[in-house]
Amino acid sequence: MSIGRKGAGDHDFRCAAHWWWEVLTAVVFAGMFTQLAFIGHDAGHRQIFRTRRASAASV
């Protein structure tokens, strides 16, 4: 067994013990990326600010 494969296997074994951490991280990232997508969508429609001038400057 090569050193690289052994290291990868050990890493998988250690991370498997903390599966709940991966799920929690995935939920947090999903919320962050959803908010980022909403902001990007609104920026595309120039609807972030109340005035047209400010919205045009943000894009």
C-alpha positions in Angstrom: 0.0 0.0 0.0 1.4 3.3 -0.9 1.9 6.1 1.6 -0.6 8.3 -0.3 -3.4 5.7 -0.3 -2.8 5.0 3.4 -3.0 8.7 4.3 -6.2 9.0 2.3 -7.7 6.0 4.0 -6.7 7.2 7.4 -8.3 10.6 6.6 -11.6 8.9 5.6 -11.6 6.9 8.7 -11.1 9.9 11.0 -13.8 11.9 9.2 -16.3 9.1 9.3 -16.4 9.5 13.1 -17.7 13.1 12.7 -20.3 12.7 10.0 -22.5 15.2 11.9 -19.9 17.9 11.4 -20.1 17.4 7.6 -23.9 17.6 7.6 -23.8 20.8 9.7 -21.2 22.4 7.4 -23.3 21.5 4.3 -26.4 23.1 5.8 -24.5 26.3 6.7 -22.9 26.5 3.2 -26.3 25.8 1.5 -27.8 28.8 3.4 -24.9 31.0 2.5 -24.9 30.1 -1.2 -28.6 30.5 -1.4 -28.4 34.1 0.0 -25.5 34.8 -2.4 -27.6 33.6 -5.3 -30.5 35.9 -4.3 -28.1 38.9 -4.1 -26.7 38.0 -7.5 -30.1 37.6 -9.0 -31.3 41.0 -7.6 -28.0 42.6 -8.8 -28.7 41.3 -12.3 -32.1 43.0 -12.2 -30.6 46.1 -10.6 -33.0 45.8 -7.6 -30.6 46.0 -4.7 -31.0 49.7 -3.9 -34.0 51.9 -4.0 -32.7 54.4 -6.5 -31.7 53.6 -10.1 -28.4 55.5 -9.8 -27.2 53.4 -6.8 -28.3 50.2 -8.4 -26.6 51.0 -11.7 -23.4 51.8 -9.8 -23.5 48.4 -8.0 -23.3 46.3 -11.2 
